[in-house]
Every structure is written in structure tokens, then in C-alpha cells.
Amino acid sequence: MTLIHICNTICYNMRAIINISLPQQMVQVINENVKSGKFASKSEFFRHLVREWQDNMLLWELKQSRKEFKNGKVKVLKTLKNLR
């Protein structure tokens, strides 16, 4: 195993712990989903939510860009020099 591989493995496995406060009803929903096997753990439940949120934000940004393009609020670049 190379030093780069070890570093990548360590960096990938580094996790941050966060604490949140939730109403009991939400906790029950999370526990039921984990218990039913839909998620392997509570952490996986929240990772799934964050991924969904990221996907939705990307979709929203794409829709905003399309609106701007449709409304003519874009600059068409003919060369890379036009980026400046």
C-alpha cells in the first residue's frame, strides 16, 4: 500500500460529528426508516437527505440558468478571450 493510497483512505474516512435537536415525531420517523432497513443507520438517513438537497439545489440552479438564457441575460462567448 503506497503512502498516497493510505492518505486517500484516511482523508476519505474522516468524518465530522454534528449534533442536532429534533422533535420526537421526527426521531420516530428516522428510527422507523432505519429499523425497516431502508437506511443502514441514522447517519445514512441524513447523508441521503443532504445528497437529495444537493441534487435539488443543482436542479434549481440549472433552471435559473435556463431562465436567464431564455430572457437574454447571458453573454455568448465566441472565444476564451471573452471570459475576461
Buried (B, 14 or more C-beta within 10 A) or exposed (E): EEEEEEEEEEEEEEEEEEEEEEEEEEEEEBEEBBEEEEBEEEEEBBEEEEEEEEEEEEEEEEEEEEEEEEEEEEEEEEEEEEEE
